[in-house]
Amino acid sequence: MMSPEEETPSTGGEGDGDSGHVLLQALKSSSTRKQGCDPFAQTQRSKLQHRRARINQQINKEMRMRAGAENLFRATSNHKVKETVALELSYVNSNLQLLKEELEELNSSVDVYQNESESISVPMIPLGLKETKELDLLVPLKDFISEHYGEESILFEKEIKEFMELRQAMRTPSRNEAGLELLMEYYNQLYFLDSRFFPPTKSLGVFFHWYDSLTGVPSHQRALAFEKGSVLFNIGALHTQIGARQDRASLPGLNQAIDAFQKAAGAFNYLKENFSNAPSLDMSAASLNMLVRLMVAQVQECVFEKMTLLRAQHDFLTWLQLAQEAARVEDVYSLVHQTMTQAHVKDYVPFSWTTMVHVKSEHFKALSHYFAAVALCDCPAASDAELPEQEKAFMQFHVTMPEGPSLRVLLQDPEERRKLGKAHLKKAIMKHEEAMRIHGLCKILRKMDILQEVLSFAHKRSLSKYSEIDHEEDFFETGDAPDIHPKTHQKPEIKSPNFSQVKVTDLFHRLGPLSVFSAKNKWYPARRVHLMRGENGFGFTLRGDSPVLIAGVIPGGCASEAGLKEGDYIISVNGKDCRWSKHAEVVQLLKSTGEEGVEIDVITLQGSEGPKAADKKAAAMSSCSGMLKSNKENSRKSLMNSKSASTLLVWSKKSKRSKKSTYGVPFTAVGDNEAMY
């Protein structure tokens, strides 16, 4: 088995030497998790991914040539030029067909992803990762920081480069938990990037380029949703590779494979339900529906293998359960095969996948009939004590009841059991032969020795059992055994991605809290206000944290005269950045103000408060101011005696001349979670 360090693709979407050098430098400076992605480890899987990148580039080149030739063909009226262009088009289309066939063969190389133990297991179908091009975000993000946030963009180069390094690293994730965490970390960072730099009414001017995993056709969009969806697709694809590599001859390996395929199904299902209008076929609703069903079928196959390991003692009821479990696997693979052969899917799903799914469907149907035959022929006839339990199980075993004697006679008569068992074996052999015939139709599957060995072994085992129970004096015609009712003891679970399991910190948190400092919000340029503290405080009400909001301003007070307005956010006090400061921290900074006053930087969101609300608040403040002038001492007593949950933190400049009240307004004028200063 390859070590986690070896399990890495050879390059990213471009695959050239310069990008490789840049990637190496990026990985050296990144975190330990990012260093787990070595783009130069030449393992079988990495070479496969490298070939995928090369084919993707060639397909992209040929498609550009075809688009140019088609435009020229439509534009020209010269007959000779049309003939030349038509010849060139046929050549390009021929090249495209060959490249797509090569990519299909690459997608069919499932044996590379399988476990390398000596045990024989039916191969699973993994997905290759979507490839992407390098992306330089330095200039677009710096421009946006300057224009939208009004900050010195050069101060954020470190954060931008760190994000770009993370994106470069996630192109080559290792095939283990570290690789999954890396993809999840990048996916979570895209949430912050979306909130910070992608306003709803303006484009950032960046194109995200991704190649279709199944066809190699390039697609690009400005929408960050395309980047998110492609990363989510790769999370699902990586889960399929992790599931395929498990040693399914052991119980821990089987449990890990089940978990991986269930998570893959969850990722594809989440993508189907939350992302629409994808430009690439592999992310279309029809394709994702097929992938979800394929993953569920592979989970069901692992459940069957798990049951064969757990059932050490094979009595009559255990054989029946195995037969029904195998019938369930056949049932789900039949559904996958139907999905793969639908009009919108069959043209781009690799033929080897469709064939393998069909082979598995026939193979597990054969196994279900084989186990039924073993239960009937190898287990002793039911005793009177065992009869009720076996009769109950057998009543629900077949889709339709078999012809012949009653159930009680069938279970207690060895000869009747042998006859029905022989009918099941006959059907098992027919299905084994059908599976081998379908397998032989696919050139790629014929090269897969493991699958050939599994089918051949199962076929020979059924033939051997048939010859064992077949008697020379049998003159009766073997009947047609009814199909077995599918049943499972462990239903597959579609596990949606748990994005919260990988904790990330917003790389651009220095821009300020997202509740205010986001791409969707606009604010007026920051204003610097010099504020002196009057006899009755500063004359404003503060509310909230990070950043602290000026919830109200007393008309005629110090704050009002200095130019502060209701709805202003305090972003600095005396040069100290307060974007992320808590309420108490800002209060402490204001408390430490001396006679020289305080410098406060504030911003106002555009359209943050309508005129009616502002007028209403101003009227309330004006009323409060009048009450203050007429009855300061009563107001003070009212405030001191109040038992409300609201917090009221007030102070004033100490004066030698007077020790009057420091409270600015009656308690009723201050809202919940607000404090007057």
VOBA-910283 format. One record per residue (C-alpha): residue in three letters; y, x negated, z. Coordinates in steps of 0.2 Angstrom, whole numbers, plus 2048, in hexadecimal, padded with zeros to 3 digits. Layout:
<rs>
ALAYXZ...
</rs>
This chain:
<rs>
MET800800800MET8117F97FCSER81D7F680APRO82D80080CGLU8377F1806GLU82E7F07F6GLU82F8037F2THR83F8027E9PRO8458057D7SER84B7F67CDTHR85C7FC7C9GLY86980A7C9GLY86E8157BAGLU8768077B0GLY86A7F97B3ASP8747EA7ACGLY8767D97B4ASP8897DB7B9SER8857EC7C2GLY8767E47CAHIS8817D67D1VAL88E7E27D8LEU8817ED7E0LEU8797DD7E8GLN88A7D97F0ALA88D7EB7F5LEU87C7EB7FDLYS87F7DB807SER88F7E280FSER8877F3813SER87E7F9822THR86C7F6825ARG86780781ELYS86F80380EGLN8677F280DGLY8567FA80DCYS8597FE7FAASP8557EE7F1PRO8597F17DEPHE84F7E17D9ALA83E7E47E1GLN8337E47D1THR8257F07D7GLN81C7FC7CCARG82780A7D2SER8378007CFLYS8327FB7BELEU82F80D7BAGLN8408127C0HIS8478037B6ARG83F80A7A6ARG84681B7AAALA8578147ABARG85580B79AILE84E81A791ASN85D825799GLN869819792GLN861819780ILE86082C780ASN87382C785LYS877820776GLU86C82A76AMET87483B76FARG88683376DMET88182D75BARG87A83E757ALA88A84775DGLY89483C752ALA88983E743GLU889851745ASN89C851746LEU89D847736PHE89085172DARG89B861731ALA8AB85972CTHR8A785171CSER8A685970BASN8A084A702HIS88E84D6FCLYS88883B6FDVAL88F83970ELYS886849714GLU87684170DTHR879831716VAL87D83A727ALA86E846725LEU863837723GLU86B82F733LEU86983F73DSER856840739TYR85582E73EVAL85E83174FASN854841752SER84483774FASN84A82A75CLEU84E837769GLN83D83F767LEU83582E76ALEU84082B779LYS83C83C781GLU82A83977EGLU82B828787LEU834830795GLU82783E796GLU81A831798LEU8248287A5ASN8258397AFSER81383A7ADSER80F82A7B6VAL80A8327C6ASP7FD8257CAVAL80B8187CETYR8118237DDGLN8008277E4ASN7F981F7F4GLU7EF80E7F0SER7E18117FDGLU7CF8117F7SER7CC8237FBILE7CB82F7ECSER7D883D7ECVAL7DF8487DEPRO7F08417D9MET80084A7DDILE80F84D7D2PRO81E8437D8LEU8308447CFGLY83A8357C9LEU84B8337D0LYS85A8397C6GLU86482A7C0THR8778297C1LYS88581D7BAGLU8908127C5LEU8A081B7CAASP8B08127CELEU8BA81D7DALEU8C78107E0VAL8D68157D5PRO8D38287D5LEU8D28287E8LYS8E081C7EBASP8EB8277E0PHE8E68377E9ILE8EA82F7FASER8FB8297F4GLU90083A7ECHIS8F88477F7TYR8F783E808GLY907834806GLU8FE82580EGLU8FD812808SER8EE8137FEILE8EA8007FFLEU8E6803812PHE8D780E80DGLU8CF802800LYS8C27FD80DGLU8BD80F810ILE8BC8127FDLYS8B28037FAGLU8A6808808PHE8A3819800MET8A08117EFGLU8938057F7LEU88B8137FEARG88A81C7EEGLN88380C7E5ALA87680A7F3MET87081C7F1ARG86B81A7DFTHR85C80F7E4PRO8558177F4SER8458107FCARG83681B7FCASN83681F80FGLU84182781DALA84E81A81BGLY85081F808LEU85283180DGLU85E82D81BLEU86982480ELEU869832802MET86D83E810GLU87B833816TYR883833805TYR881846803ASN889849814GLN89883D80FLEU89A8477FFTYR89F85680BPHE8AE84C812LEU8B2845800ASP8B38577FASER8BE85C808ARG8CA84D807PHE8CC84A7F4PHE8C78597EAPRO8D48677EAPRO8CF8787E3THR8DD8787D6LYS8DD8667D0SER8D085A7C9LEU8CE8487D0GLY8CB8437BEVAL8BA83B7C2PHE8AA83F7B8PHE89983E7C1HIS88B8397B5TRP87983D7B8TYR86983C7ADASP85D84A7ACSER84D8457B6LEU84184E7A9THR84A84C798GLY85583D79BVAL864846793PRO87584179BSER88184D7A3HIS89284B7ABGLN89D8577B5ARG8AD8557BFALA8A78607CCLEU8A18587DCALA8948657DDPHE88A85D7CFGLU88A84D7D9LYS8848567E8GLY87785F7DFSER87084F7D7VAL86F8467E7LEU8668557EFPHE85A8557E0ASN8568437E4ILE8538477F6GLY8468537F0ALA83F8477E3LEU83E8397F0HIS8348457FCTHR8288487EEGLN8258357ECILE8238337FFGLY8168417FEALA80C83A7F0ARG80B8297F8GLN80282F808ASP7F082B80CARG7E983C80BALA7D8836811SER7DF836823LEU7E684582DPRO7F783C831GLY7F983881ELEU7F584A81AASN802851827GLN80F845820ALA80B84A80EILE80D85D813ASP81D85A81CALA82485080DPHE81F85D800GLN82686B80BLYS83786280CALA83785F7F9ALA8348717F7GLY843875803ALA84E8697FAPHE84B8717E9ASN84C8827F0TYR85D87E7F9LEU8638777E8LYS85E8877DFGLU8668937EBASN8778897EEPHE87B8817DDSER87C88A7CDASN8818867BBALA87A8757BBPRO87D86B7ABSER86B8637ABLEU85B86C7A8ASP8528647B7MET85E86D7C2SER85E87E7BAALA85788D7C4ALA84788E7B9SER84387C7BCLEU84787C7CEASN83C88B7D1MET82E8827C8LEU8308737D3VAL83087D7E3ARG8208867DELEU8188757D9MET81D86E7EAVAL81687D7F3ALA80587B7E9GLN8048697EEVAL80786E800GLN7F987A7FEGLU7ED86D7F7CYS7F1861805VAL7ED870811PHE7DC872809GLU7D985F80ALYS7DE86081DMET7D186E820THR7C3864818LEU7C7856824LEU7C8861833ARG7B886B830ALA7AB85E835GLN79E86B839HIS79A875829ASP79388682EPHE793896823LEU7A489C829THR7AC88B826TRP7A588A814LEU7AD89B811GLN7BE895818LEU7BD88680DALA7B98917FEGLN7C889C801GLU7D388E804ALA7CF8867F3ALA7D18977EBARG7E38977F3VAL7E78867EBGLU7E188D7DAASP7EC89C7DCVAL7FC8927DFTYR7F88867D1SER7F58947C5LEU80789B7CAVAL80E8897C7HIS8058897B6GLN80C89A7B1THR81E8947B6MET81C8837ADTHR81788C79DGLN82689879DALA83289778EHIS84188F798VAL8368827A0LYS82787D795ASP832873789TYR838866795VAL82A8657A2PRO81E85679EPHE80E85C795SER8048527A2TRP80B85C7B0THR80786C7A8THR7F68667A4MET7F385F7B6VAL7F886F7BEHIS7EC8787B2VAL7DE86C7B6LYS7E186E7C9SER7E18817C7GLU7D08817BFHIS7C98737CAPHE7CD87C7DBLYS7C688C7D4ALA7B68837D0LEU7B687C7E2SER7B888D7EAHIS7A98937E1TYR79F8837E5PHE7A38857F8ALA79E8987F7ALA78D8927F0VAL78B8857FDALA78E89280BLEU78189E804CYS7748917FFASP77588380CCYS77888E81CPRO76A897824ALA7698AA822ALA7748B482FSER76B8B883FASP76E8C9847ALA77A8C2853GLU7848B9845LEU7838C7839PRO7938D183FGLU79E8C283EGLN7978BC82DGLU7988CE826LYS7AA8D082BALA7AF8BF823PHE7A58C3813MET7AD8D4811GLN7BE8CB80EPHE7B68BC805HIS7B58C37F3VAL7C38CB7E9THR7B68D87E4MET7A58DB7ECPRO7968D37E3GLU78A8DE7DBGLY7788E07E3PRO7728E47F4SER77C8E9803LEU7868DB80DARG77A8DC81BVAL76B8D9810LEU7748CB806LEU7788C1816GLN7678C281DASP75C8C080DPRO75B8AE808GLU7568B27F6GLU7658BE7F4ARG7708B07FBARG7698A47EELYS76C8B07E0LEU77E8B27E4GLY7808A07E8LYS77989B7D7ALA7868A77CFHIS79489E7D8LEU78D88D7D2LYS78C8937C0LYS79F8987C1ALA7A38887CAILE79B87D7BCMET7A48877AFLYS7B58847B7HIS7B18727BAGLU7AE8707A7GLU7BD8797A3ALA7C886E7AEMET7C085F7A6ARG7C3866794ILE7D6869798HIS7D78587A0GLY7D0850790LEU7DE858785CYS7EB84E78DLYS7EC83B788ILE7F6836798LEU7EA83F7A4ARG7DB83779BLYS7E28267A1MET7E282C7B3ASP7D28257BAILE7D382D7CBLEU7D583F7C4GLN7C683C7B8GLU7BC8367C7VAL7C08457D2LEU7BC8517C4SER7AC8487BFPHE7A68477D1ALA7A985A7D4HIS7A085F7C4LYS7918547C8ARG79085B7DASER78F86D7D3LEU7828697C6SER7788607D3LYS77986F7DFTYR77587B7D1SER7658717CCGLU7608717DEILE7608847E1ASP75A8887CFHIS74888D7CEGLU73D88D7BFGLU73689E7C3ASP7488A57C3PHE7478B37B5PHE7568BD7BBGLU7668BA7B2THR7738B27BCGLY7818BE7BFASP7948BB7BFALA79A8B77D0PRO7AA8C07D5ASP7BA8B67D9ILE7BD8B07EAHIS7CC8B87F4PRO7D98AA7F7LYS7DD8A7809THR7E6899813HIS7E7895826GLN7F788B823LYS805892818PRO811886810GLU822886818ILE83188280DLYS83C877818SER84E877814PRO857866816ASN85E862827PHE86E85A823SER873858835GLN86584C839VAL86F83E831LYS88083D83AVAL88E836830THR8A0832834ASP8AE836828LEU8B282681FPHE8C482C81CHIS8C783382EARG8D782882FLEU8DF835824GLY8DE841832PRO8D4851837LEU8CD85B829SER8D486B830VAL8E686582APHE8E4856820SER8D985C812ALA8DA85D7FFLYS8DD8707FFASN8EC86F80BLYS8FD869806TRP90B864811TYR91D85F810PRO92284D812ALA921847824ARG93184882EARG93783D83CVAL94084584AHIS94983D859LEU947849868MET950848878ARG949851888GLY95585E88FGLU9578658A0ASN94987289CGLY93D866892PHE93C864880GLY93C87787CPHE92C879872THR91A87F874LEU90B874870ARG8FA87A86BGLY8E9873866ASP8E2862863SER8E1856854PRO8EE85884FVAL8F986185CLEU903870855ILE91487585AALA91188785DGLY92288D862VAL934886863ILE94188D86EPRO951891865GLY96088786AGLY95487B874CYS952868871ALA944869865SER94D87685BGLU95D86C85AALA95385D855GLY94B866846LEU93A86A84CLYS93287A846GLU92488584BGLY914880841ASP91886E841TYR90A862844ILE90E85284FILE906843846SER90E835850VAL918832860ASN923823861GLY91981B853LYS90881F85AASP8FC82884ECYS8F8839856ARG8EE842848TRP8DE841852SER8E6841863LYS8E184E870HIS8EE85A878ALA8EE851888GLU8F184087FVAL900846876VAL90784E886GLN90583D88FLEU90E835881LEU91D841882LYS91D840896SER91F82D895THR93083088BGLY93F828893GLU95282C892GLU952825880GLY94883387AVAL93883386EGLU93583185CILE92983F855ASP92283F843VAL91D85183EILE91685982ETHR91786C829LEU90987481EGLN91087C80FGLY90E88F811SER90788E822GLU91089C82AGLY9198AB822PRO92B8B0825LYS9268C082FALA91B8B683BALA9298A983DASP9368B6840LYS92C8BF84DLYS9288AF856ALA93A8AA856ALA9408BA85DALA9338B886BMET93A8A786FSER94C8AD86FSER9488BB87BCYS93F8AE886SER94F8A3885GLY95A8B288BMET94E8B6899LEU94F8A489ELYS9628A48A0SER9628B48AAASN9548B08B6LYS94E89F8B7GLU94789F8C9ASN93E8B08C7SER9368A88B7ARG9308998C1LYS9288A48CESER9208AE8C1LEU91889F8B9MET9138978CAASN90A8A78D0SER9018AB8BFLYS8EE8A98BFSER8EC8AA8ACALA8E089E8A4SER8EE898898THR8F388689BLEU90588289FLEU90A8708A0VAL91D86D8A2TRP92885F8A7SER93B85A8A6LYS94584B8A8LYS9498478BBSER95B8498BFLYS9658438CEARG9718528CCSER9648608CCLYS9538658D1LYS9528758C7SER94387D8BFTHR93A8738B2TYR9328838AAGLY93988889AVAL93389A896PRO92B8A889FPHE9188A789FTHR9178B7894ALA91E8AD886VAL9118A0885GLY9018A487CASP8EF8A0881ASN8EB88D87FGLU8FE88987DALA90987F888MET91C87E889TYR92486E88A
</rs>
